[in-house]
Amino acid sequence: MESFTINSRLYTVFNYKGDASGVPVAFEYIFASWLPSSEYIIDYRPHFEIYGAKYKNDDPDSEEEIWIPIKLKKK
């Protein structure tokens, strides 16, 4: 495994709560609903998720953060 540095730039962060089976629905919402209706577009940099102390694998009370890199749409 190798580590790398993610430069400080603009991200939108979604807090997901639920078991792993609902994650695809969350991503569908982000990319098919939220992003197209926002003033942002995807910025092609690393996407990542943070599994903190509230992450419980397949537990319905599990929580994680989904970080999506974005930038303003050109007008």
C-alpha positions, 0 to 999 in steps of 0.5 A, a space after each residue: 500500500 502506498 500513501 499520497 497527499 490530497 491537495 486542499 481543494 473544493 469538495 462536497 461532503 455527504 454524510 451517509 447513514 445506513 448499511 452498505 446496500 444503500 451506498 449505490 443509491 446514495 451515489 446515484 443521488 449525488 451524481 444523477 440529482 444533486 450534481 446536475 442541479 447544483 452550480 458545480 461539476 465534477 473535478 477529476 481528482 480523488 474521490 474518497 470516503 471516511 469511515 470514522 468511529 461511527 462506521 459499523 460495516 453492515 449495520 443500519 446505524 453505520 455512518 460514513 462521509 463521502 467526499 466528491 471533488 467539485 469545481 464551479 461550472 463555467 458560465 
